[in-house]
Each structure stands twice: as C-alpha cells, then as structure tokens.
C-alpha cells in the first residue's frame, strides 16, 4: 500500500514539475511591488515571444502575461497585456507616482487605467486619457463606470471598450495661435475648454512657447472670481455617458504623489467662493478677417466697430450653443485707442483661425 501511495505521489510531483510554463521565451520582463489595501503585492509582466504559440488563444500579435502574487492571491493573466499593430496594453506604474496601472496606447491616444484588487479579483474602474490633436495640443479627460473584472482573455476589444469620445475636442482643434507673431511671444493668454453651468474653465499659457510645449495651468472662473489649480497637478475633465455639454461633470485632479480626487460642481463652486483672485481671462483674436463687435449677443445688434487678428481682449462671459460645447458668443472688454475701454459681444469664431473654419 505504501508503494502505491509513493508511486501516486511521484506521479503528482512529476505532473506539477512538468506543467506547461505559460511562456518559455520571456522578453521585457518587469517586476514591481505595490501595497494595495495595506497588503503587499508583487507584479511581474513580460512579453511572450514563443514561436509556437497558439495564435487562436491570443488577442495580441505579441502577447504578454501578467503575474500577481500576494497573500491568498496568486494569479496569471493572459490576453490582457501585449501589442497588436497600433494598439498596446502594458502593466506599469503611473509616472513616478507609484500607482499600479495598465498603460494603454492606440495611435494618438494614451491612457492610464488604475488597478483595483477587491473580492479576490483584479478590477478596473476609471480611465485617464491623453489625446494628441492635430494642433499638437494634448487633451486630457477621464471616464469612470462600473467596476469591471479583468480575466484571462479580456476580449477582442480589450480596453478599447472603456474609451469614450470627448465632446469638447472642437474647442481645442480651433486653438492654433501663430507661433512667430512677435506680439504674442511673451504674453500670457487663455484658451476656453469647457463650462459647467456658471463655471468656465480655461487653460492658461504664459507664452506661445509654453503653448507649443503643452505647459499650462487650469483656471476656472465665474463672472467675478478665478481659481488656479497647481501647475504640477494633472487635471482631467471627467465625462459621463451623456451627450453635449451635459457630459462634462467635473474635474479629476492627480497630484504629484499620485492621489486622485474628483471635484464635482458643488466642490468647484466652494473653491471659487474661497478664492480672492479677481477674474482676469485674456486671449487673442485668431480670426484673420475683421471681427465685428455687437451690442448684444444677436446678429441684429452689430456696430460699426471691429477687431483684427492678434488684438488682445478680456473675456467676460461666453454663451454655448445649446446641446454641445461650441461657443456662439463671447462678451469681451477691449481697450481701444480711439474709444477707450469698450464692452461688447463677438461671435465665437473670433478665436478660431480662418484656415480651420475653411477646412470643414
């Protein structure tokens, strides 16, 4: 009987020792350790360059494997990370912020998807997206939905299904200030990016150079005050699954330590109410034809006065087209040599370069 038991034990040990390794040719091996929920976890990720891999089992042309080991948690994930054409999904940490994330890229989009371990499952919830536009500016937005369990074979869509279109892209596409205009070289200016009811949001650039380098400070304002977020913070505009301007519900702020805090309209209003800084939003006319001035936001209130390209104005208010993010009218203040300080209205396309309008 003992011989039979010993034989069975040897068979079991032999089977375990010769169990198929999930990958024999590992490349780009990365090891990380993170504390999640006060528990240490070891993450090992690598690409699998096996020549005889079963392609039917892999979503990626160059598949990867993610191993996670912790207390009562030992799992291996396939078809979650890897590379396929223009698409790549890798495990890493978010900048130097020591936060475990999936790094996702697809052509002009990169995203960070923070990892959650809950109920003995690997899960994701939010995605933080940076999108490069035609004018070289990066667009930052975020989307959070239901917790999703990450399993082997995440599906043909992979993380693609977590991406959402961003309704404010038009604002950025039309921002394209002339780089070689001497009068703009060393002056700050603001670019409108969105609005939640009475709160408007701008990107403040200290110069054309910073504009091209995508260095800015996010400023929010009401009609009287402004509040400036820290330049070192990463600011993402949080959107939800609604159309038009209603999709924009607040901001996600990622500080230098990697902490993420969501600010809804109520919280943002509280920040503005505490601020002592007077609103001072300025920008430059981009339209390369004469920009008419109006007494009211109406075509029937046109005056004989006008502005020209690169005139600097102070933006007092803006009116969005109902249902989307396009600005139809701006209320502005302008210091005229002939008339002194004047307060009038201009059409929204005054801040659009004419070549962008003509290309549509």
C-alpha positions as CSV (number, residue, x, y, z in Angstrom):
1,X,0.0,0.0,0.0
2,X,2.9,2.3,0.9
3,X,4.5,1.6,-2.5
4,X,1.2,2.5,-4.3
5,X,0.9,5.8,-2.3
6,X,4.6,6.6,-3.0
7,X,4.1,6.0,-6.7
8,X,1.0,8.2,-6.8
9,X,3.0,11.0,-5.0
10,X,5.8,10.7,-7.6
11,X,3.3,10.9,-10.4
12,X,1.7,14.1,-8.9
13,X,5.1,15.7,-8.3
14,X,6.2,14.8,-11.9
15,X,3.0,16.3,-13.3
16,X,3.4,19.5,-11.4
17,X,7.1,19.8,-12.3
18,X,6.4,19.3,-16.0
19,X,3.3,21.5,-16.1
20,X,3.4,23.8,-19.1
21,X,5.0,27.1,-18.4
22,X,2.7,29.9,-19.7
23,X,5.7,31.3,-21.6
24,X,9.2,29.9,-22.4
25,X,10.7,32.9,-24.2
26,X,10.1,35.9,-21.9
27,X,11.2,39.4,-23.0
28,X,10.8,42.9,-21.5
29,X,10.4,41.4,-18.0
30,X,9.4,44.0,-15.4
31,X,9.0,43.5,-11.7
32,X,7.0,45.8,-9.4
33,X,5.8,45.8,-5.8
34,X,2.9,47.8,-4.6
35,X,0.9,48.0,-1.4
36,X,-2.9,47.8,-2.2
37,X,-5.4,47.9,0.7
38,X,-2.4,47.8,3.1
39,X,-1.3,44.4,1.6
40,X,1.9,43.9,-0.4
41,X,1.6,42.5,-4.0
42,X,4.3,41.5,-6.4
43,X,3.5,42.2,-10.1
44,X,5.6,40.6,-12.9
45,X,4.9,41.4,-16.5
46,X,6.5,40.2,-19.7
47,X,6.0,39.8,-23.4
48,X,5.9,36.2,-24.6
49,X,7.9,35.6,-27.8
50,X,7.2,31.9,-28.1
51,X,7.4,30.9,-31.8
52,X,5.0,28.0,-31.5
53,X,2.3,29.8,-29.5
54,X,-1.4,29.1,-30.3
55,X,-2.4,32.2,-32.1
56,X,-6.1,31.3,-31.7
57,X,-5.7,31.9,-27.9
58,X,-4.1,35.3,-28.2
59,X,-5.7,38.7,-28.7
60,X,-2.3,40.3,-29.3
61,X,0.2,39.7,-32.1
62,X,2.9,39.9,-29.4
63,X,1.1,38.7,-26.3
64,X,2.1,39.4,-22.8
65,X,1.5,37.8,-19.4
66,X,0.8,39.5,-16.0
67,X,1.5,37.6,-12.8
68,X,0.2,38.9,-9.5
69,X,1.3,37.3,-6.2
70,X,0.1,38.4,-2.7
71,X,-1.5,36.9,0.4
72,X,-4.1,34.5,-0.8
73,X,-3.8,35.9,-4.3
74,X,-1.8,34.1,-6.9
75,X,-3.0,34.6,-10.5
76,X,-1.6,34.7,-14.0
77,X,-3.4,36.7,-16.7
78,X,-3.1,36.2,-20.5
79,X,-4.5,38.3,-23.3
80,X,-4.7,41.4,-21.0
81,X,-1.3,42.9,-21.9
82,X,0.6,42.8,-25.2
83,X,0.9,44.5,-28.5
84,X,-1.1,44.3,-31.7
85,X,-0.4,46.7,-34.5
86,X,-1.0,50.3,-33.3
87,X,-2.5,49.1,-30.1
88,X,-0.5,48.3,-27.0
89,X,-1.5,47.5,-23.4
90,X,1.2,47.1,-20.8
91,X,1.4,46.9,-17.0
92,X,3.4,49.7,-15.3
93,X,3.3,52.4,-12.7
94,X,1.8,55.8,-13.3
95,X,4.8,58.1,-13.9
96,X,6.7,58.3,-10.6
97,X,3.6,58.2,-8.6
98,X,3.8,54.5,-7.5
99,X,0.3,53.7,-8.6
100,X,-0.2,50.3,-10.5
101,X,-1.9,50.9,-13.8
102,X,-2.5,49.4,-17.2
103,X,-0.8,51.7,-19.8
104,X,-2.8,51.7,-23.0
105,X,-2.0,53.3,-26.3
106,X,-3.7,53.5,-29.7
107,X,-2.3,55.8,-32.4
108,X,-2.8,59.3,-30.9
109,X,-4.3,58.1,-27.6
110,X,-2.6,57.0,-24.4
111,X,-4.4,56.1,-21.2
112,X,-3.7,55.1,-17.7
113,X,-6.1,52.6,-16.0
114,X,-5.5,52.3,-12.3
115,X,-5.7,48.7,-10.9
116,X,-8.0,47.7,-8.0
117,X,-7.9,44.4,-6.1
118,X,-11.2,43.6,-4.5
119,X,-13.0,40.4,-3.5
120,X,-10.0,38.4,-4.7
121,X,-10.4,39.9,-8.2
122,X,-8.3,42.2,-10.4
123,X,-10.6,45.1,-11.4
124,X,-10.6,48.5,-13.2
125,X,-13.0,51.4,-12.9
126,X,-11.6,54.7,-14.3
127,X,-9.6,55.5,-17.3
128,X,-7.5,58.7,-17.6
129,X,-6.9,59.6,-21.2
130,X,-4.4,61.9,-23.0
131,X,-5.3,62.5,-26.7
132,X,-3.0,64.3,-29.1
133,X,-4.8,66.6,-31.5
134,X,-3.9,67.9,-35.0
135,X,-2.5,71.2,-33.5
136,X,-0.1,69.2,-31.2
137,X,-2.1,70.0,-28.0
138,X,-2.9,67.2,-25.7
139,X,-6.5,66.8,-24.5
140,X,-7.0,65.3,-21.0
141,X,-10.2,63.7,-19.9
142,X,-11.4,60.8,-17.7
143,X,-14.3,58.4,-17.6
144,X,-15.4,56.2,-14.7
145,X,-18.0,53.5,-14.9
146,X,-18.9,50.2,-13.2
147,X,-16.1,48.1,-11.7
148,X,-15.0,45.6,-14.3
149,X,-13.3,42.3,-13.5
150,X,-10.1,41.6,-15.5
151,X,-9.9,38.0,-16.5
152,X,-7.9,35.9,-19.0
153,X,-8.9,36.8,-22.5
154,X,-10.2,40.3,-21.8
155,X,-12.0,40.1,-25.2
156,X,-11.2,41.3,-28.7
157,X,-12.0,44.9,-27.8
158,X,-9.7,44.8,-24.8
159,X,-9.6,48.2,-23.1
160,X,-11.0,49.8,-26.2
161,X,-14.5,49.4,-24.8
162,X,-13.5,51.7,-21.9
163,X,-12.8,54.6,-24.1
164,X,-15.4,57.4,-24.6
165,X,-15.5,60.2,-27.1
166,X,-14.9,63.6,-25.7
167,X,-17.3,66.3,-26.7
168,X,-15.0,69.3,-26.1
169,X,-12.5,68.4,-28.8
170,X,-13.8,71.1,-31.1
171,X,-12.6,73.8,-28.7
172,X,-9.0,72.5,-28.8
173,X,-9.0,71.9,-32.6
174,X,-9.7,75.6,-33.2
175,X,-7.0,76.8,-30.9
176,X,-3.9,77.4,-33.0
177,X,-2.1,80.6,-32.2
178,X,0.5,82.0,-34.5
179,X,3.9,80.9,-33.2
180,X,6.0,83.5,-35.0
181,X,3.9,86.6,-34.2
182,X,6.3,88.9,-32.2
183,X,3.5,90.5,-30.2
184,X,2.4,87.1,-28.8
185,X,5.8,85.8,-27.9
186,X,5.9,86.7,-24.2
187,X,2.3,87.4,-23.3
188,X,0.0,85.0,-21.4
189,X,-3.3,84.0,-22.9
190,X,-6.2,81.7,-22.0
191,X,-8.0,79.1,-24.1
192,X,-11.6,78.1,-23.2
193,X,-12.0,74.4,-22.6
194,X,-15.4,73.9,-21.1
195,X,-18.3,75.1,-18.9
196,X,-20.5,73.6,-16.1
197,X,-23.4,75.9,-15.7
198,X,-21.9,79.2,-14.4
199,X,-18.4,77.9,-14.0
200,X,-16.0,78.2,-17.0
201,X,-12.6,76.5,-17.5
202,X,-9.6,77.7,-19.3
203,X,-6.0,76.7,-20.0
204,X,-3.6,79.5,-19.2
205,X,-0.3,79.7,-21.1
206,X,2.5,82.0,-20.2
207,X,3.7,82.3,-23.7
208,X,3.5,80.8,-27.2
209,X,6.5,78.6,-26.3
210,X,4.6,77.1,-23.4
211,X,1.6,76.6,-25.7
212,X,3.7,74.5,-28.0
213,X,5.2,72.6,-25.1
214,X,1.7,71.9,-23.7
215,X,2.6,73.6,-20.4
216,X,-0.3,75.3,-18.8
217,X,-2.3,76.0,-15.7
218,X,-6.0,75.2,-15.5
219,X,-8.1,78.2,-14.4
220,X,-11.7,78.2,-13.5
221,X,-13.9,81.3,-13.2
222,X,-17.3,82.6,-12.7
223,X,-18.2,86.2,-13.6
224,X,-16.3,87.7,-10.7
225,X,-13.5,85.3,-9.5
226,X,-10.9,82.9,-10.7
227,X,-9.2,79.9,-9.2
228,X,-5.9,78.5,-10.4
229,X,-5.1,74.8,-9.9
230,X,-1.5,73.9,-9.2
231,X,0.7,73.7,-12.3
232,X,2.2,70.4,-11.2
233,X,-1.2,68.8,-10.9
234,X,-2.6,66.7,-13.8
235,X,-6.1,67.9,-14.5
236,X,-8.6,65.6,-16.3
237,X,-12.1,66.7,-17.3
238,X,-14.5,64.0,-16.1
239,X,-17.2,63.0,-18.5
240,X,-20.2,60.7,-18.3
241,X,-22.3,58.9,-20.9
242,X,-24.4,61.8,-21.9
243,X,-24.3,63.9,-25.0
244,X,-23.4,67.6,-25.4
245,X,-22.3,69.9,-22.6
246,X,-24.1,67.7,-20.0
247,X,-21.4,65.1,-20.4
248,X,-18.9,67.3,-18.5
249,X,-19.5,66.8,-14.8
250,X,-16.3,68.0,-13.1
251,X,-12.5,67.5,-12.8
252,X,-10.2,64.8,-11.7
253,X,-7.1,66.2,-10.1
254,X,-4.0,63.9,-9.8
255,X,-1.4,65.5,-7.5
256,X,2.3,65.0,-7.5
257,X,2.0,62.0,-5.1
258,X,-0.5,60.2,-7.4
259,X,-3.5,60.9,-5.2
260,X,-6.7,61.3,-7.3
261,X,-9.6,63.5,-6.2
262,X,-12.8,64.1,-8.1
263,X,-14.2,67.6,-7.9
264,X,-17.9,67.9,-8.8
265,X,-19.7,71.2,-9.5
266,X,-20.5,71.8,-5.8
267,X,-16.9,71.3,-4.7
268,X,-15.6,73.5,-7.5
269,X,-18.1,76.2,-6.6
270,X,-16.7,76.1,-3.0
271,X,-13.2,76.6,-4.2
272,X,-14.2,79.6,-6.3
273,X,-16.1,81.1,-3.3
274,X,-13.0,80.9,-1.2
275,X,-10.8,82.5,-3.8
276,X,-9.8,86.1,-3.5
277,X,-8.5,86.5,-7.1
278,X,-10.4,88.7,-9.4
279,X,-11.3,87.2,-12.8
280,X,-8.8,88.1,-15.5
281,X,-9.2,86.0,-18.6
282,X,-7.5,87.2,-21.7
283,X,-6.9,85.9,-25.2
284,X,-6.1,86.9,-28.7
285,X,-8.3,87.2,-31.8
286,X,-7.3,84.4,-34.2
287,X,-9.8,85.0,-37.0
288,X,-7.8,86.5,-39.9
289,X,-10.6,88.8,-41.1
290,X,-12.3,91.7,-39.4
291,X,-14.3,90.7,-36.3
292,X,-17.4,92.7,-35.8
293,X,-18.5,94.0,-32.4
294,X,-22.1,93.7,-31.3
295,X,-24.0,95.4,-28.5
296,X,-25.9,92.2,-27.6
297,X,-25.4,88.5,-28.5
298,X,-27.6,89.0,-31.5
299,X,-26.9,89.4,-35.3
300,X,-29.3,92.4,-35.2
301,X,-27.1,94.4,-32.8
302,X,-24.0,94.8,-35.0
303,X,-21.9,98.0,-34.6
304,X,-19.5,99.7,-37.0
305,X,-16.6,98.8,-34.8
306,X,-14.4,95.7,-35.3
307,X,-11.3,93.9,-34.1
308,X,-8.4,92.4,-36.1
309,X,-6.2,89.3,-35.8
310,X,-4.0,89.3,-32.6
311,X,-5.9,92.0,-30.8
312,X,-5.9,91.2,-27.1
313,X,-9.3,91.1,-25.3
314,X,-10.5,90.3,-21.8
315,X,-13.2,87.6,-21.9
316,X,-16.1,88.4,-19.5
317,X,-18.5,85.7,-20.4
318,X,-19.4,83.1,-23.0
319,X,-22.5,81.5,-24.4
320,X,-22.5,77.9,-25.5
321,X,-24.6,76.6,-28.3
322,X,-27.4,74.6,-26.7
323,X,-26.6,70.9,-26.7
324,X,-22.9,71.0,-27.4
325,X,-19.6,72.6,-26.5
326,X,-19.2,75.3,-29.2
327,X,-19.2,78.9,-28.1
328,X,-21.5,81.0,-30.1
329,X,-20.8,84.4,-28.4
330,X,-18.2,85.9,-26.2
331,X,-18.7,89.0,-24.1
332,X,-15.4,90.9,-24.2
333,X,-13.7,94.1,-22.9
334,X,-11.2,95.8,-25.3
335,X,-9.0,98.9,-24.8
336,X,-9.4,100.9,-28.0
337,X,-7.1,103.8,-28.8
338,X,-10.0,105.7,-30.3
339,X,-12.9,104.8,-27.9
340,X,-11.1,103.8,-24.7
341,X,-12.4,100.8,-22.8
342,X,-15.4,99.2,-24.6
343,X,-17.5,96.2,-23.6
344,X,-19.2,94.4,-26.5
345,X,-20.0,90.9,-27.8
346,X,-18.2,89.0,-30.6
347,X,-19.1,85.8,-32.3
348,X,-17.5,82.6,-31.1
349,X,-15.4,82.0,-34.2
350,X,-13.3,85.1,-33.4
351,X,-11.0,82.7,-31.6
352,X,-10.9,80.2,-34.5
353,X,-8.2,80.6,-37.1
354,X,-9.8,81.1,-40.5
355,X,-7.9,78.2,-42.1
356,X,-9.5,75.8,-39.6
357,X,-13.0,77.0,-40.5
358,X,-12.4,76.8,-44.2
359,X,-11.2,73.2,-43.9
360,X,-14.5,71.9,-42.6
